[in-house]
Each structure stands twice: as C-alpha cells, then as structure tokens.
Amino acid sequence: MRCRALEGAEACLCMFFQAWRLELRITCIWKRIYQATGMVSSWLATFQIKVLV
C-alpha cells in the first residue's frame, strides 16, 4: 500500500495501519526469539542435569 497517494485522514489511517502491522510483526519475532531462548535454556538445563548425574 502506498500511503503518499492518499490524502488527509486516509493517509493517516494508512500510515497507522502500516505501523500497526509492523509492530505486530516485531511482536511475533520477539515471541519466536523468546520461545527459542526458552527451548535452549531448557535444553541446557537437561544437559546440565545429565552431566551432574
């Protein structure tokens, strides 16, 4: 979507929705990173337990 072609309020709405979609994408990426680090830390924990036992 090209916001510059739109006028006034429509352009504002367009910009808002683009920013909102970008924020959603960033949130999704952060969730994936968080899940990945959680998996790695749990894997490390089980690995440490195996080493200790």
N, C-alpha and C positions, 0 to 999 in steps of 0.2 A: 504493500500500500504506500502510495506517495502522498504525504500529508501536505506538501507545499502547494500542490494543485488545488487543494481545498481552501475555502475562505472562512475566516472568523471562527465561530463556535465549532463548526465541523472540523476544522483543522486542529482546534484544541482537543476535541474528543479523539480524533485520530492519533494525535501525539500521546494522549493519556493512555489509550489502549495499547499502543506500541510499547510504552514504558512499562505498563502493567504486564504485558506478555513477557517482556524481557525479565522483569522481576520474578515472574513465575518460573521462567527457565532457570534463573540463578538459584532460586529456592530448590528446584528439582535437582540441580547439580550439587548443591550443598548437601541435600539429603542423601544423594548417592555417595558422596565423599564420606559422610558420617557413617553410612551403612558399611562402606568398605573398611574404614578405620575400626569400626566395631568388630567386623569379621576378623581383621588382622589381629586386634588385641585379644580376642577370644582364642584365636589360633595360637598366639604366643603364650597365653595362659595355659592352655592344654599342653603345649610343648614344654613349658617350664615344669609343669606337674610331672610329665613323663621323665624329664631329666632328673628331677628331685627324687622320684620313686625308684 
